[in-house]
Amino acid sequence: MDARTHEAEATTSAPSAKYVRYVLLMLMIVNALAFLDRSIVNVLSQALKADLGLSDTQLGLLGGFAFVLVYSLFALPVARLAERKSRRNVITVCITIWSTMTTLCGFAGSFIHLFLARVGVGMGEAGASPSAHSMIADYVPPAKRASAISIFVFGNPLGLLIGSVLGGLIAQHFSWRIAFLIVGLPGLLIALAFRLTVKEPPRGQFDTAPRTETAPSLIQVLGHMLAKKSFVHMTIAFTLVGGAIAGIAAFLPAFLMRRYGFDFAFTGLVVGGLGGASACIGTLCGGYLTDWAVKHDKRWFAWVPAVMLTISGILFVIGFVQQDWRWMIGILIAPFIIKATHFAPTLAGFHNMAEARMRATVVTLVFIVANVLGGGGGPLLVGVVSDWFAAHAGAGAFFAVCPSGASVTTSSTCMTPSAYGVTMAMICAALIYFWSVIHYVLASRHIRRDLLA
């Protein structure tokens, strides 16, 4: 089928506000499921470390590159397909693949087996988010897109919250293998519900620019977007903060267990509360705040992230150095809320710079860069830095005395340098926030002109 045929299959009458809310809810559930399956490996990291004998560097690979490399390899071809075919069908197939591969993680017997299963999760998730962003732009007018995107992105911390709490409790009382099975299988039912109840919307119905019936080439998309300096700077900023977030998220459970001696269940609750519940608040606030602010000045698409990330970076560093876990949790609530406000304004800015049949491709290109360099590099960087500081704190004999999973024991010989290493690595990750702020400020100098263009 060509593009016109698929447009004919899309809903022809304007959907009701109630149905639009339902679609946004379904897309949010899909996104939550994706982040649940993507991030549960983090809360299970200490169990994997002990059972499979993994180093922090290997944990960093599982939390980062195992997912993002294949995600990035498949994301662009699937996004180009979504510019031409039914985005609803693309999302349905993606859910089915990643849910199946998450289930298979529970049967892994070694690092290689688990790595390959995580690769499969990345393969499945490659096309869901870009297709969803493209659908949102065709269900919601530009003036309300930041808040609509915030509802969709709300799935990120919601999935993290559910995965952290559920994964921690299951690992504590059963095993990490059961945790993968329980979070993987329900995705197959969600895929069926999405296919049966969500309609494909007409493309570009809210755009003022002339609509094209065929998707522009990749070269045309790149030329259109790279000509906008604000897009370039916001992509760099989004990648940097994504790396910091991914690195902190990947090792937050290990940080809590090693530094404060938390068990799996309590770790899951704390990670869910900080990375999940707190970020839920920030995600929605960022969207609605931006929709209000940009009515007065379009530069708030960049200013909101710049201000919020400056504050959160400072608070993260202060929180990570606290000796008392109560003070640590109390302080970290704020930056976990505040840092999440950057998602909606950044992505809404990208939506509004792109034309209708470019959006899935544009979002995919941004996510490829952000995931490979940020999502992949962040956890790996934190893992490498953690191992480096732990080795030096252990007077150079750390890996000889504490090979792989031995660092999770209660022995101070292993635990003390291991806790020091992960703490210093988390602080280093938090400092990346300030680098991203520089690019958001630079983007604000061009964004009004780029949006008009």
FENLINTA-V94545 format. One line per field, one symbol per residue. psi: psi as a letter, one per 20 degrees, with the letter a starting at -180 (. if undefined). Layout:
psi: ???
//
This chain:
psi: qahhghhhhrphqpqqhghghgghgghggghggghghhihhghjghghgggilqrhghhhghiehhghghghhigghhghhhihaohghgggggggghgghgghhijpirggghghhhghghghihiggghgghgghihprhijhghghhggihhfhghggghggggggghgierhghghghighhhhhhgghghhipqpqqqkijqhqpqqiqpqrhgggggghiiohhgghhggghgghhgggggghhjgghgggghikqrgghgggggggfhfgghgghgghhghgghghihhpiiihhhghgghhgghgghggghhjphphghgghgigghhgghiihgghghhgggiiqrgjighgghggghgghgghfhghghggggghghghgghhkkijghhhmpdihijriphhghghgggghghhhggghhhghghhghhghhhiihghhhh.
//
